[in-house]
Amino acid sequence: ANLLLSRCLLKMVKENIVGPEEILGFCCRGLQGSTSPPRAWKPGEQEEVPKAMASPLPAHNPTEVQMSQLVLPCHTNHRGELSIGQLLKWIDTAACLSAERHAGCPCVTASMDDIYFEHTISVGQVVNIKAKVNRAFNSSMEVGIQVSYEDLCSGKHCSICKAYATFVAQGTPGSKVKLKPLTPQTEEEKIEHSIAAERRRMRLVHKDTLKDLLNRSPRETELETRDGSVAMPAEKTRVESVELVLPPHANHQGNTFGGQIMAWMENVATIAASRLCHAHPTLRAIEMFHFRGPSQVGDRLVLKAIVNNAFKNSMEVGVCAEAYGQEMSGSRRHINSAFMTFVVLDQEGRPRTLPMVAPEPGDGERRYREASARKKIRLDRKYVVSCKQTEVPLSVPWDQSNKVYLSYNNVSALKTLVAKTNWTLAREKEKVRMYTLEEDKFLSFRIEMSVHIAASRAFLLLSDLRRRHEWDSHYASAEIVQQVDDDDMIYHVVSQTLSCENKPQDFVILASRRKPCSKGYPSLPPTSLCLPAGLCHSPGSLFLRDPYVVAFRSVTLPTHPASASFTRGETLCSGFCIWPEAEETSKVAYYNQATPGYLNYVTTNVAGLSSNFCATFEACERFLLKNKEDLIVRL
């Protein structure tokens, strides 16, 4: 009967009596117990969807890509652990697919931020990769990547690394792609979207930070000495290998996958590291790097690696990739350079002491010194940037080498606080509103109001702490003790408030100011996200540009130690955000993550036992209105 029915249906399709889609629908309904024949649908008529299927799905980031890969023996090294090179290929692929979802056209890897690998992954485990676009700029975008592994037998999940990659959209030859803006949905996405601009700023000054540190370091190369250890000449660790770029190594436009290049670079770097330690090393970190140019199918990639410096428990391997064509005409094209940190683990998983390396004269000594500088920068970046806010001490020592990362931490901490959505309206007095946020060990507050002043003018007036005593009665004086750059400066602030020791308080504060990022999707003002019903802004005001930001945090300066005349105070995270509401109207908001010494003052105002906050903010409004015309004249 089944054979006869199949023959009849096939004959009906051949004679165009019914279409294949109707046959498929008939079979599906038959499996569900329906014996009714397929009926002809009228033009424009749609089949009714069951209510359970028609229910809306939760909001989902359209750029999000999830990849799960089972680790097979072909993906692993001699220890049965997933090769980092293979992992880099998967990371790059997932990130590229996410970028192309947003761009709607081919994308290429431009750079990758530092990657710290927390654990190794074994055969049989599953690698889960989630990538999504955090923010789109003109023709480039930042993609955030989270990597974890899953043990199918125990059900255990563990984080492996978090990475940020920059991709560039590629249009037709001779045309430039203008990326559409990205709308963040969740609180996490809003935070990443807001801080992406600050991470972009940090990438652009990365080279200058290294150059500045080297200029202030001794020119002589000082070799480390270790008991019973003989230094190995760095030349003995040198590796050179060539790879032919084939179609499987490239995308649909013929450009070599960035992840494939990174995998080849990791391979030669591992060989160089093994030659120094005569063991199998483990890759722990990859330094921030940039792709300088593309390579295509048919290119020959020359990969070179050498150990630049060996510290007590880790070593830095420098590796570069150069490309040339079949004809070898002209010089080789520099594709990429990267610096990888390796360790050698003993049976208990503890880092072993490594042999010393003796650099070659000239370039070898330069690389040796640069490796030491990069190690310091890596530690600063990991300590200041990668740590959670609650794990960072209030006053971090400030110096030239970590100025970029302290500035980043200062601004990103404030932007993270701004992006929180669970603020509660605590008090309202005329135009001034006060909100509180109770989270973890901190009580934060926000005070805001609208002022008839252009946002750019309010930004200039409020970013100068030397004038704060004109409206804030808690400030006695503020002087600039160090001009870091045009946007960052360090102040010594003396407060009118007496401490429990009956002495005035003083602060050493890093003030970081940022104008709105002109690229990418504009940030949402916080009040449009969390005000009670009836207090929200009109729908048209939701999509304002990034705010003007003035962020404050305490730092430690050797030139300004604590004095017996004052009680040294500290601020963890505070500052202003200013959103333009109209040409001559701005919303000014002040944020503060209260430290223990400030907590009593905050709770007194929140409880309504004092109106100091409101009075101070009203004085701030009068200051802005009084000085906005003088500011125009001076400008």
Secondary structure as GFF3:
##gff-version 3
##sequence-region A 1 635
A	DSSP	alpha_helix	2	14	.	.	.	ID=ss1
A	DSSP	alpha_helix	20	31	.	.	.	ID=ss2
A	DSSP	alpha_helix	51	54	.	.	.	ID=ss3
A	DSSP	beta_strand	65	70	.	.	.	ID=ss4
A	DSSP	three_ten_helix	73	75	.	.	.	ID=ss5
A	DSSP	alpha_helix	84	103	.	.	.	ID=ss6
A	DSSP	beta_strand	107	112	.	.	.	ID=ss7
A	DSSP	beta_strand	115	116	.	.	.	ID=ss8
A	DSSP	beta_strand	126	136	.	.	.	ID=ss9
A	DSSP	beta_strand	140	150	.	.	.	ID=ss10
A	DSSP	beta_strand	157	169	.	.	.	ID=ss11
A	DSSP	alpha_helix	187	204	.	.	.	ID=ss12
A	DSSP	alpha_helix	206	215	.	.	.	ID=ss13
A	DSSP	beta_strand	232	233	.	.	.	ID=ss14
A	DSSP	three_ten_helix	234	237	.	.	.	ID=ss15
A	DSSP	beta_strand	239	244	.	.	.	ID=ss16
A	DSSP	three_ten_helix	247	249	.	.	.	ID=ss17
A	DSSP	alpha_helix	258	277	.	.	.	ID=ss18
A	DSSP	beta_strand	282	286	.	.	.	ID=ss19
A	DSSP	beta_strand	289	290	.	.	.	ID=ss20
A	DSSP	beta_strand	300	310	.	.	.	ID=ss21
A	DSSP	beta_strand	315	324	.	.	.	ID=ss22
A	DSSP	beta_strand	333	343	.	.	.	ID=ss23
A	DSSP	beta_strand	357	358	.	.	.	ID=ss24
A	DSSP	alpha_helix	363	380	.	.	.	ID=ss25
A	DSSP	pi_helix	381	386	.	.	.	ID=ss26
A	DSSP	three_ten_helix	389	391	.	.	.	ID=ss27
A	DSSP	beta_strand	396	397	.	.	.	ID=ss28
A	DSSP	three_ten_helix	400	402	.	.	.	ID=ss29
A	DSSP	alpha_helix	403	419	.	.	.	ID=ss30
A	DSSP	beta_strand	424	429	.	.	.	ID=ss31
A	DSSP	beta_strand	432	439	.	.	.	ID=ss32
A	DSSP	beta_strand	442	451	.	.	.	ID=ss33
A	DSSP	alpha_helix	455	462	.	.	.	ID=ss34
A	DSSP	three_ten_helix	465	470	.	.	.	ID=ss35
A	DSSP	beta_strand	475	483	.	.	.	ID=ss36
A	DSSP	beta_strand	488	498	.	.	.	ID=ss37
A	DSSP	beta_strand	504	514	.	.	.	ID=ss38
A	DSSP	alpha_helix	527	530	.	.	.	ID=ss39
A	DSSP	three_ten_helix	539	541	.	.	.	ID=ss40
A	DSSP	beta_strand	548	556	.	.	.	ID=ss41
A	DSSP	beta_strand	567	568	.	.	.	ID=ss42
A	DSSP	beta_strand	573	582	.	.	.	ID=ss43
A	DSSP	beta_strand	585	593	.	.	.	ID=ss44
A	DSSP	alpha_helix	596	606	.	.	.	ID=ss45
A	DSSP	alpha_helix	612	634	.	.	.	ID=ss46
###
